[in-house]
Amino acid sequence: MKKLNYVSLVILIAVALMAGCKGKEKAPSGEKEVVVPCSGPDYFTTAKFFRANSIGESQDQVTSKKKALTNARNELAQAINTTVKTVTDNYVNSREMNNKEEVEERFESLNREIVDQTLSGIVTKCEKLMKTEQGTYKTYVAIELSAEELVSKYNERLSKDERLKIDYDYEKFKETFEKEMDKMGKN
């Protein structure tokens, strides 16, 4: 019986050691891992938030921040545009509207308005300021926008458009949007 417990203990220790070794992957020869502030899995788009991150560098501290925020906002806007275009296509196709082309054009027009409007609701999730050896400033930034807030802005604008109001079903649009966001959150 003692021998069985001893063997079990040895096996348990061996398994623990092997599991510990797997977590410490070495970088390939001649390469070094770079850790970038305000990036990584905590800053990826999820089912609830659109997220983007960027870096800005300048000799001026304020300009480095402006560059980082501008780049991140542009990245966020592109992600929203792509997602909403997919949602719109899927929504219009699932609704099988007779005036499909006109509806798609009106959605695209509203999309541009809404993205411009909604970007004002951006929240800064992370911001780090660094000074380089060359004396320049580098700003790392990550921003996010609530997907729920975006959908409610769409609902508000779409329900005001008399032509779209006839064919528009908020619950169906929201369901299509949430499916697309779930796909993004799993990548």
Secondary structure, DSSP 8 states (H G I E B T S, - for coil): -HHHHHHHHHHHHHHHHHHHHHT-----TT------TT-SGGGS--SSEEEEEEEEEESSHHHHHHHHHHHHHHHHHHHHHHHHHHHHHHHHHHHT-TTHHHHHHHHHHHHHHHHHHHGGG-EEEEEEEEE-TTS-EEEEEEEEEEHHHHHHHHHHHHTT-HHHHHH--HHHHHHHHHHHHHHHHH-
